[in-house]
Amino acid sequence: MGPDGLARCPWGTSAPDYVAYHDDEWGRPVRDTVGLYERLSLEAFQSGLSWLTILRKRAGFRRAFAGFDPEAVAVFGEADVERLLLDASIVRNRRKIEATIVNARAILALDRPLEELIWSFQPDAAARPAPRTLTDVPAKVPESIALAKALRRAGLVFVGPTTGYALMQACGLVNDHLADCFARDAAGG
């Protein structure tokens, strides 16, 4: 229970950035290419880091990666990579920066919209009971494994089953708000 009297998932209470992300964004459906590309990129950047670090650098990521417009990022070259490696407003990891550029190019080459591809892996919500504790929330599911394979086949990189599942959670393909969390109903669960 938060100071405002609302029950939240435990991770969504520790910092104002987490509260805002939990309450207003996490688990809400994202069905546009730019939004999905942003979430996919941020999940990749988060690997090995705190999500709070990513949230606090989100504005910097948006500036650095042209608002996550795949067409704009796809034309980034080595000079852009070097520029981004000097940009303290983002996570300066060469592999993750290069992956973000590679993924923009792969998204543009898809034979169907990114949102159609990603949402085709949405698990059956009726088959999963609402999690009661954080230990009830998996790190990956068969659908996230299949999603990661499909994205890699399409040329995207830095996408494994755990990142795929985190993407599914962030973009509303699954609703992992705990059963007693006030945001569960708002997220569609």
trRosetta pair geometry for C-beta under 8 A, 3 or more apart (Angstrom, degrees):
i j d omega theta_ij theta_ji phi_ij phi_ji
1 5 6.6 -18 -172 -145 103 31
1 6 7.2 154 -151 80 61 25
1 7 5.4 -39 -91 -89 63 67
2 5 7.0 -42 74 25 73 20
2 6 5.1 -6 39 61 113 77
2 7 7.5 -177 1 -93 80 17
2 8 5.5 42 -37 1 115 118
2 13 5.5 -156 -92 -124 96 110
2 19 7.3 99 -125 -123 149 119
6 182 4.6 -60 -164 -2 102 151
7 180 4.9 -58 138 137 152 94
7 181 5.8 -132 117 -111 88 35
7 182 5.6 135 58 -31 70 85
8 12 4.4 -115 163 84 123 115
8 13 5.2 147 76 -61 130 98
8 19 7.4 -57 -121 -125 171 75
8 22 5.9 66 -165 136 122 145
8 23 7.4 -57 -113 -72 124 85
8 181 5.6 47 -145 -137 31 94
8 182 6.7 -41 -78 25 62 93
8 183 6.9 41 -125 -1 77 112
9 12 4.7 77 64 6 86 113
9 13 7.9 -166 85 -19 48 90
9 22 6.2 -149 46 -148 104 129
9 134 7.4 103 -169 -81 97 92
9 176 7.9 54 -103 123 150 78
9 177 5.7 -121 -46 -141 117 63
9 178 5.0 143 -100 -1 80 102
9 181 5.0 -4 -45 -94 73 142
9 183 7.6 -63 -9 46 97 119
10 13 6.3 -65 -161 21 37 114
10 134 6.3 -69 38 -43 119 125
10 178 7.9 54 -8 -18 76 145
11 14 6.9 -46 -165 1 41 113
11 18 6.5 -127 145 -166 68 133
11 22 7.3 164 95 -85 79 129
11 134 7.2 105 -28 -103 105 132
12 18 5.2 -169 -141 152 42 96
12 19 6.0 101 166 -103 78 42
12 21 7.3 -139 -128 78 92 81
12 22 2.9 72 -136 -89 128 166
12 23 7.1 137 176 -39 130 68
12 26 7.4 -139 -93 41 123 144
12 181 7.8 77 37 -141 141 128
12 183 7.8 -69 130 12 175 145
13 18 6.9 -51 20 106 15 123
13 19 6.5 56 -116 -84 36 90
13 22 7.8 -36 -46 30 50 164
14 18 5.5 35 53 40 77 156
15 18 4.6 92 57 7 80 104
15 19 7.1 -145 93 -9 40 85
15 52 5.9 63 44 -125 153 128
16 19 5.4 -51 -145 33 35 114
16 20 6.4 32 158 -16 67 104
17 20 6.1 -56 -150 37 29 108
17 21 6.3 24 155 -14 64 111
17 52 6.0 112 82 -142 133 80
17 55 4.6 132 165 122 125 136
17 56 6.1 -56 -103 -67 165 78
18 21 5.8 -59 -142 42 31 108
18 22 5.8 31 160 -19 68 111
18 51 7.8 88 -101 97 93 110
18 52 6.5 -42 -57 -93 100 96
18 55 7.3 179 -71 20 54 171
19 22 5.9 -58 -143 40 24 110
19 23 5.9 13 163 -12 63 116
20 23 6.1 -61 -137 42 23 104
20 24 5.8 -23 179 20 62 120
20 25 7.6 34 137 3 68 109
21 24 7.0 -77 -126 53 14 83
21 25 5.2 -56 -156 50 55 118
21 26 5.6 60 148 -31 81 106
21 55 5.7 -83 -54 -117 143 137
22 25 7.7 7 -14 49 7 75
22 26 5.3 -28 -117 31 40 128
22 183 6.4 -164 154 -5 79 164
23 183 5.9 -145 -127 -82 45 130
24 28 7.5 -39 153 -15 40 144
25 28 5.8 -98 -158 26 30 118
25 170 7.7 -6 139 -165 95 77
26 169 6.9 -5 -172 144 94 88
26 170 5.9 -64 -130 -125 70 55
26 177 7.8 131 109 -70 101 94
26 183 7.7 53 74 140 89 151
26 187 7.6 -32 107 -102 59 135
27 169 6.5 -39 -81 179 73 63
27 170 7.5 -71 -47 -135 39 17
27 172 5.4 84 172 -94 39 68
27 174 7.8 -75 -126 95 84 53
27 175 5.4 76 -161 -128 117 66
27 176 6.7 -144 -94 41 116 66
27 177 5.5 -26 -59 -34 174 102
27 183 6.8 116 60 137 137 113
27 184 8.0 -57 145 -116 159 42
27 187 3.5 -8 128 -142 115 143
27 188 7.5 -164 154 33 92 89
27 189 7.5 -53 179 -16 128 119
28 172 5.2 -53 124 -66 16 126
28 186 7.4 -36 -89 133 98 90
28 187 5.6 -106 -74 -121 55 74
28 188 7.7 120 -126 -7 47 106
29 171 6.8 33 -148 163 38 65
29 172 3.7 -110 -76 88 48 155
29 173 8.0 99 -115 -57 74 46
29 188 6.7 46 -33 -16 104 151
30 35 4.2 -145 -169 134 113 127
30 36 5.7 158 123 -70 113 69
30 39 6.2 128 74 -18 165 145
30 170 7.4 -12 6 123 135 80
30 171 4.0 -84 39 -140 107 88
30 172 6.3 145 3 18 66 107
31 35 7.5 23 41 64 27 134
31 36 7.7 25 -133 -47 14 113
31 115 5.0 76 -171 -155 59 136
31 119 6.8 23 -120 -59 88 141
32 35 4.6 79 64 15 90 108
32 36 6.7 -171 84 -7 41 90
32 115 6.3 -21 -97 -65 12 137
33 36 6.0 -63 -143 42 26 106
33 37 5.9 24 161 -18 66 111
33 70 6.5 -71 153 -3 117 126
33 107 6.8 125 -164 175 110 129
33 113 6.3 -106 -70 -167 108 94
33 114 4.7 105 -122 39 82 120
33 115 6.1 -96 -65 -28 60 96
34 37 5.8 -56 -142 39 26 110
34 38 6.3 30 156 -21 63 106
34 67 6.9 -12 -161 138 128 90
34 68 5.3 119 -167 101 77 97
34 69 6.1 -18 -111 -93 110 54
34 70 7.5 -137 -94 -13 62 83
35 38 5.8 -53 -148 34 28 112
35 39 6.5 23 156 -14 64 106
35 68 7.9 107 -80 99 19 139
35 171 7.5 128 133 -121 103 104
36 39 5.8 -55 -145 39 32 108
36 40 6.1 33 155 -20 66 108
36 114 5.3 -179 87 125 139 121
36 115 5.8 -177 -21 -84 149 72
36 118 5.7 -167 -153 8 142 161
36 167 7.7 58 -158 -170 79 114
36 171 6.2 42 -109 -114 78 148
37 40 5.7 -53 -142 39 29 113
37 41 6.2 30 157 -19 63 109
37 68 5.0 163 99 171 103 107
37 70 5.4 -140 -108 -61 165 100
37 103 7.1 156 -147 129 91 113
37 104 6.9 68 -161 -98 136 72
37 107 6.0 -11 -96 -81 119 167
37 114 6.6 31 -57 128 88 173
38 41 5.8 -61 -150 38 27 110
38 42 6.2 21 157 -15 66 109
38 61 7.8 116 -152 124 90 121
38 62 7.4 11 -129 -96 124 84
38 68 3.8 -93 -76 -54 86 177
39 42 5.8 -56 -142 40 30 108
39 43 6.2 33 157 -22 64 106
39 167 5.8 118 129 -135 109 80
39 170 4.9 171 -159 113 126 135
39 171 5.5 150 96 -61 170 104
40 43 5.9 -54 -148 34 27 111
40 44 6.6 26 153 -17 61 106
40 103 6.7 -162 119 173 126 151
40 156 7.7 -52 169 -164 141 143
40 159 6.9 -18 -164 -95 106 117
40 163 7.8 71 -152 157 66 109
40 167 5.6 25 -94 -112 68 132
41 44 5.8 -57 -154 35 32 111
41 45 6.4 29 151 -16 66 106
41 61 7.3 159 118 179 120 128
41 65 6.8 162 159 163 165 175
41 68 6.3 -156 22 -120 144 115
41 100 4.8 58 -135 -119 114 103
41 103 6.8 -174 -83 73 87 147
42 45 5.5 -52 -145 39 36 111
42 46 6.2 42 153 -28 66 104
42 54 5.3 111 -170 179 97 130
42 58 7.0 9 -113 -112 136 89
42 61 6.6 88 -90 143 92 170
43 46 5.6 -51 -149 29 31 116
43 47 7.5 56 149 -43 58 84
43 163 4.9 126 138 -159 117 87
43 166 4.8 152 -139 101 123 121
43 167 5.3 -85 -19 -67 165 82
43 170 6.8 -143 -68 1 115 150
44 47 6.0 -26 -168 -8 38 115
44 96 5.8 161 132 -141 100 94
44 99 5.8 -136 164 109 151 138
44 100 7.1 -177 76 -70 139 80
44 103 7.9 -169 -15 -31 160 154
44 158 4.2 63 -142 133 126 124
44 159 7.0 -57 -82 -72 110 65
44 163 6.1 43 -82 -147 62 143
45 49 7.3 -35 142 38 67 135
45 54 5.8 133 99 -113 109 113
45 61 7.1 -129 3 -108 170 137
45 90 7.6 -85 -142 -177 147 94
45 91 4.9 146 -170 42 108 136
45 93 7.2 158 -135 38 74 124
45 96 5.1 104 -100 177 66 141
45 100 7.8 17 -55 -62 102 122
46 49 5.5 -123 -159 64 46 93
46 50 7.8 -86 -153 101 88 19
46 51 5.5 16 -141 -98 134 65
46 53 7.6 148 -123 68 72 97
46 54 4.7 -44 -84 -42 93 147
46 166 7.6 -136 71 152 139 159
47 96 7.6 -174 44 -95 109 121
47 158 7.3 -135 -2 -172 150 101
47 163 6.6 -33 -72 -82 112 114
49 53 4.9 -81 161 57 118 142
49 54 6.7 123 100 -42 122 93
49 91 6.6 -120 -28 -109 167 145
50 53 4.5 106 68 -8 87 99
50 54 7.5 -158 101 -1 55 81
51 54 5.5 -53 -158 37 45 113
51 55 6.2 47 146 -22 73 103
52 55 5.6 -50 -144 36 34 113
52 56 6.2 30 158 -16 65 108
53 56 6.1 -63 -150 39 26 107
53 57 6.4 5 157 -2 63 115
53 91 7.2 72 138 -75 117 112
54 57 6.0 -71 -146 48 29 99
54 58 6.6 61 150 -66 64 82
54 61 7.7 14 -164 -31 76 147
54 91 7.3 -32 -96 -28 74 126
55 58 5.6 -18 -155 -28 34 118
57 60 4.7 -55 -172 46 74 119
57 61 5.8 82 128 -29 87 96
57 89 6.2 148 -152 165 89 56
57 90 5.6 123 168 -116 126 40
57 91 6.5 126 94 -33 166 75
58 61 5.5 -51 -147 34 34 113
58 62 6.4 35 155 -20 66 103
59 62 5.7 -52 -150 34 32 112
59 63 6.6 30 153 -15 65 104
59 89 7.4 -75 92 179 78 120
60 63 5.8 -54 -148 38 33 108
60 64 6.0 27 157 -17 67 112
60 87 6.9 159 179 154 111 110
60 88 8.0 -85 -148 102 153 47
60 89 2.7 -164 -132 149 131 100
60 90 4.9 -158 127 -58 112 68
61 64 5.7 -60 -140 42 28 109
61 65 5.9 -10 171 14 67 114
61 68 7.8 25 138 -57 95 102
61 89 7.7 -147 -36 127 45 89
61 90 5.2 109 -83 -112 66 105
62 65 6.7 -73 -133 55 19 85
62 67 5.5 27 -173 -106 86 47
62 68 6.6 -58 -122 -15 66 92
63 89 6.8 0 56 108 124 148
64 84 5.6 96 -173 -121 121 97
64 87 5.4 133 -105 131 127 165
64 89 6.6 177 -43 84 117 106
64 90 5.0 -46 5 -38 163 140
65 68 5.4 37 114 -77 115 57
65 73 5.4 11 -166 -93 86 124
65 100 6.2 -81 -114 159 136 139
66 69 5.0 -74 123 38 105 98
66 72 3.6 -124 132 114 159 141
66 73 5.7 -160 41 -57 117 76
67 72 7.4 62 48 43 85 148
68 73 7.1 -9 -141 -30 36 138
69 72 4.1 59 83 13 110 112
69 73 6.6 158 79 -10 56 88
70 73 5.8 -63 -139 45 32 105
70 74 5.8 44 161 -37 68 106
70 103 8.0 -99 -123 119 103 72
70 104 4.2 174 -149 -151 72 81
70 105 7.9 -172 -179 -46 97 23
70 107 4.5 -97 -134 82 154 132
70 108 5.6 180 137 -52 120 90
71 74 5.9 -47 -144 22 25 117
71 75 7.7 15 160 -12 54 102
71 104 7.7 -142 -32 177 14 110
71 108 6.6 109 -89 -93 63 127
72 75 6.8 -70 -170 32 31 101
72 104 7.9 -84 69 -164 52 147
73 76 5.5 -23 -167 -11 52 118
73 100 6.6 -85 -177 142 140 91
73 101 5.9 -144 162 -113 93 59
73 104 3.8 -161 93 -81 109 165
74 101 7.2 130 -116 -166 30 68
74 104 4.3 -142 -66 125 70 108
74 105 4.6 125 -137 -79 95 65
74 107 7.9 -126 -72 55 115 92
74 108 5.4 7 -84 -9 157 144
76 80 3.8 -108 -159 81 93 159
76 81 7.0 113 152 -47 110 70
76 101 4.8 -108 70 -117 120 120
76 104 7.6 81 17 49 108 148
77 80 5.6 109 51 10 48 101
77 81 7.4 -90 122 -5 36 93
78 81 5.4 -48 -149 32 39 115
78 82 6.4 38 153 -17 68 102
79 82 5.7 -53 -149 38 33 111
79 83 6.3 37 150 -21 65 105
80 83 5.4 -51 -146 36 34 114
80 84 6.2 32 155 -18 66 106
80 101 7.5 129 95 -91 127 136
81 84 5.8 -58 -148 38 29 109
81 85 6.4 34 152 -25 63 104
81 94 6.9 54 180 -141 113 80
81 97 5.6 128 -137 124 79 128
81 98 6.2 24 -118 -76 129 80
81 101 7.2 -67 -75 -18 97 150
82 85 5.6 -50 -149 29 32 115
82 86 7.1 23 154 -11 60 105
83 86 6.1 -69 -163 38 32 106
83 87 6.7 41 143 -38 67 107
84 87 5.2 -46 -147 17 42 122
84 90 6.5 -31 -168 60 90 142
84 92 7.1 170 139 -122 69 76
84 97 4.9 151 107 -139 139 139
85 92 5.2 92 -151 -163 49 105
85 94 6.3 10 -94 -81 118 81
85 97 6.8 -102 -65 -2 74 166
86 92 7.4 100 -41 -122 11 137
87 90 5.2 31 106 24 111 101
87 92 6.7 163 61 -86 64 102
88 92 7.3 -37 -98 -35 42 125
90 97 7.9 98 121 -89 138 101
91 96 6.5 -6 101 82 114 151
92 97 7.6 1 -149 -43 45 128
93 96 4.1 50 87 20 112 113
93 97 6.4 168 81 -15 55 86
94 97 5.8 -59 -144 39 28 110
94 98 6.1 24 161 -14 66 110
95 98 6.0 -57 -145 41 26 108
95 99 6.2 31 154 -24 63 108
95 158 7.3 140 146 -82 94 125
96 99 5.4 -49 -143 34 32 115
96 100 6.6 39 154 -25 62 100
96 158 6.6 113 -116 -129 63 162
97 100 5.8 -52 -156 28 31 113
97 101 6.9 25 150 -13 62 104
98 101 5.7 -56 -154 37 37 110
98 102 6.2 38 150 -19 70 106
99 102 5.5 -52 -141 40 34 112
99 103 6.0 35 157 -22 66 108
99 157 4.8 -121 -132 90 94 103
99 158 3.9 32 -161 -5 156 136
100 103 5.8 -53 -144 36 26 112
100 104 6.7 33 152 -24 60 101
101 104 5.8 -48 -152 27 33 112
101 105 6.8 29 152 -14 63 103
102 105 5.9 -60 -157 38 33 110
102 106 6.3 31 149 -18 68 108
102 155 7.3 -137 165 152 93 89
102 156 7.3 133 118 -137 94 42
102 157 5.3 13 97 20 141 118
103 106 5.4 -52 -142 38 36 112
103 107 6.2 42 155 -25 67 102
103 156 4.8 47 -120 -134 87 89
103 157 6.5 -123 -62 38 87 69
103 158 7.4 -74 -52 46 125 103
103 159 7.9 111 -105 -35 125 118
104 107 5.8 -51 -149 31 29 113
104 108 6.7 27 153 -16 62 105
105 108 5.9 -57 -154 36 32 110
105 109 6.5 22 152 -13 65 112
105 155 7.4 -82 100 130 88 132
106 109 5.7 -65 -148 43 33 108
106 110 7.1 60 149 -52 64 83
106 154 5.6 107 174 130 111 85
106 155 3.6 -168 -118 94 115 104
106 156 4.7 -165 94 -66 156 64
106 157 7.9 151 -20 -7 150 73
107 110 5.8 -24 -161 -14 37 115
107 114 5.2 -10 -145 -70 103 127
107 156 7.4 57 -54 -81 74 109
109 154 7.6 162 90 178 95 84
109 155 6.4 14 70 38 133 150
110 113 7.1 102 101 -122 134 8
110 114 6.1 151 10 -70 165 66
110 117 6.3 -96 -158 -33 141 144
110 154 5.8 13 -103 -164 86 131
112 116 4.7 -84 147 80 116 133
112 117 5.8 142 84 -53 104 89
113 116 4.6 93 65 4 87 103
113 117 7.1 -156 96 -5 46 85
114 117 5.7 -57 -150 38 34 111
114 118 6.1 25 158 -13 70 109
115 118 6.0 -55 -139 42 29 105
115 119 5.8 17 167 -8 66 116
116 119 6.3 -61 -135 46 22 102
116 120 6.3 35 159 -37 59 105
117 120 6.0 -56 -158 17 25 115
117 150 6.6 -174 -177 138 104 128
117 151 7.6 119 141 -84 128 73
117 154 7.1 18 -155 -53 158 162
118 121 6.5 -70 -174 31 39 104
118 147 6.7 51 -137 -147 61 120
118 167 7.3 -99 -150 139 126 126
118 171 7.2 -8 145 101 139 159
118 173 7.3 -117 150 -67 93 139
119 122 5.4 -2 -167 -32 61 112
119 173 6.6 -160 -118 -102 60 106
121 143 4.7 141 174 -179 90 97
121 144 7.4 117 150 -82 132 35
121 146 5.8 -179 -127 90 118 104
121 147 4.1 154 118 -75 176 102
121 150 7.1 -161 -58 26 130 143
121 164 7.9 -47 119 178 155 118
121 168 7.4 -94 106 -93 106 119
121 173 7.0 14 91 -166 78 149
122 143 7.2 -7 152 -179 5 152
122 168 7.5 154 -113 -143 58 106
122 173 4.5 -138 -111 -156 82 92
122 174 7.6 177 -152 -55 71 64
123 127 6.9 -105 162 58 98 116
123 128 6.6 49 125 -19 130 131
123 141 6.0 -17 -69 117 146 151
123 143 4.6 -143 -67 0 89 153
123 168 7.6 54 0 -173 101 145
123 173 7.1 92 16 148 75 94
123 174 5.9 25 40 -86 114 103
124 127 4.2 65 91 0 108 114
124 128 7.5 145 92 -6 65 87
125 128 6.3 -76 -156 44 39 97
125 174 7.4 165 -98 -130 82 58
125 175 6.7 37 -131 18 118 106
125 189 6.7 -149 -161 -121 128 79
128 174 7.3 -3 64 -147 161 105
130 175 7.5 -39 -114 106 83 104
130 177 7.8 -31 -154 86 104 67
130 178 7.1 90 161 -178 98 34
130 179 3.9 113 118 -89 125 83
130 184 6.5 35 -140 -154 131 144
130 189 6.2 121 -100 151 103 124
131 134 7.4 65 150 -102 134 20
131 136 3.6 166 -144 96 92 117
131 137 4.9 4 -107 -62 169 77
131 176 5.9 20 12 -155 133 71
131 178 5.5 -76 94 -113 87 62
131 179 6.7 -152 82 -29 37 82
132 136 5.6 91 36 -14 65 154
132 178 6.4 62 -158 -162 18 96
132 179 5.2 -13 -98 10 61 125
132 180 7.7 52 -144 -7 65 95
133 136 5.3 111 57 -4 64 100
133 178 6.9 39 -91 -125 18 124
134 137 5.6 -48 -161 21 49 115
134 178 7.5 -56 -61 -75 57 119
136 178 8.0 106 55 -119 121 84
137 176 4.9 76 -126 -163 116 124
138 141 5.5 104 86 -64 146 82
138 165 6.9 -99 105 -160 91 153
139 162 5.2 -21 162 -119 97 98
139 165 6.3 125 153 70 39 153
140 144 4.7 -131 -153 79 78 130
140 145 6.1 83 164 -54 121 83
140 161 4.0 44 -139 143 144 108
140 162 5.2 -79 -59 -81 108 55
140 164 7.0 59 -129 66 97 98
140 165 4.6 -146 -107 -30 53 140
141 144 5.1 93 48 7 69 100
141 145 7.3 -128 96 -5 37 88
141 165 6.1 123 10 -108 80 117
141 168 7.8 -73 35 63 115 163
141 174 7.6 127 9 -74 147 152
142 145 5.5 -54 -151 34 35 115
142 146 6.4 32 153 -16 68 106
143 146 5.6 -53 -146 40 34 110
143 147 6.1 39 152 -24 66 105
143 168 7.2 96 106 -97 113 156
143 173 8.0 -153 127 146 137 129
144 147 5.3 -45 -140 35 36 116
144 148 6.3 40 156 -21 64 102
144 161 4.9 98 120 -165 96 72
144 162 7.4 77 142 -80 138 17
144 164 3.8 149 -168 104 84 108
144 165 3.7 -19 -106 -64 165 79
144 167 7.9 145 -131 49 103 92
144 168 5.8 -104 -87 -8 103 137
145 148 6.0 -53 -151 34 28 110
145 149 6.6 27 151 -16 61 106
145 161 4.4 0 -91 -110 62 125
145 164 7.3 175 -57 67 20 148
146 149 5.7 -55 -150 37 33 112
146 150 6.3 32 153 -19 67 106
147 150 5.7 -57 -148 37 31 110
147 151 6.3 28 156 -17 66 107
147 161 7.8 117 58 -121 86 59
147 164 4.3 151 86 -163 114 130
147 167 7.6 -148 133 71 146 126
147 168 7.2 163 10 -58 167 113
148 151 5.8 -55 -145 38 30 109
148 152 6.3 28 156 -16 64 107
148 159 5.2 -172 -136 135 78 87
148 160 5.3 28 -147 -170 147 23
148 161 4.7 -99 -1 -70 149 51
148 163 7.0 105 -102 64 114 89
148 164 4.1 -108 -56 -38 90 140
149 152 5.8 -57 -147 39 29 109
149 153 6.3 32 154 -21 65 106
150 153 5.6 -51 -146 35 31 113
150 154 6.4 27 154 -15 63 108
151 154 5.6 -60 -151 40 32 110
151 156 4.2 -47 167 55 92 131
151 159 4.6 -47 101 101 140 156
151 164 7.2 -172 10 -96 136 110
152 155 7.7 109 -176 -25 31 7
152 156 6.2 -88 -84 68 36 74
152 157 7.2 73 -119 -96 76 44
152 159 6.3 -156 -58 71 80 102
156 159 5.2 23 121 5 114 137
158 163 7.1 123 145 -80 67 179
159 163 5.3 -129 -140 91 51 130
159 164 6.1 77 177 -63 91 87
160 163 5.1 92 48 17 67 102
160 164 6.7 -117 105 -8 34 95
161 164 5.2 -52 -142 37 31 118
161 165 6.3 30 158 -20 65 102
162 165 5.8 -50 -147 34 32 108
162 166 6.5 34 151 -18 63 104
163 166 5.6 -52 -147 37 34 113
163 167 6.4 40 150 -22 64 103
164 167 5.6 -53 -152 34 31 115
164 168 6.5 34 149 -21 64 103
165 168 5.3 -47 -149 32 38 115
165 169 6.5 39 151 -18 66 101
165 174 7.7 -12 -161 22 76 144
166 169 5.6 -51 -149 36 34 112
166 170 6.2 31 154 -18 66 109
167 170 5.8 -56 -141 40 30 109
167 171 5.9 2 167 3 66 118
167 173 7.7 29 116 16 73 128
168 171 6.5 -71 -135 51 20 94
168 173 3.9 -77 -153 65 80 121
168 174 4.8 46 141 6 108 103
169 173 7.6 -58 -45 51 24 82
169 174 5.7 -38 -86 68 58 101
169 176 5.1 -31 -126 21 108 127
172 175 7.1 15 -148 -76 62 77
172 187 6.2 -158 -118 -171 93 88
172 188 6.3 65 -163 31 111 133
175 184 6.4 95 164 -152 119 73
175 187 4.9 146 -129 113 105 117
175 188 5.8 -150 -73 77 134 76
175 189 3.1 -166 115 -59 157 128
177 181 4.1 -125 172 76 100 141
177 183 5.0 -145 -124 88 152 90
177 184 3.9 -158 96 -84 123 72
177 187 5.5 142 -8 25 131 145
177 189 6.3 177 47 39 101 140
178 181 4.5 108 56 -24 76 108
178 184 7.0 -98 75 -65 36 123
179 184 6.7 35 -139 -79 22 168
180 184 7.9 113 65 -7 9 138
181 184 4.8 115 74 -34 89 96
182 185 7.6 -56 176 27 45 97
182 186 7.6 28 135 -3 69 115
183 186 5.1 -63 -154 47 56 114
183 187 5.6 53 149 -24 84 107
184 187 6.0 -64 -149 38 26 106
184 189 4.8 -75 -179 70 83 111
185 188 7.9 78 -179 -49 31 12
185 189 6.9 -102 -87 63 30 62
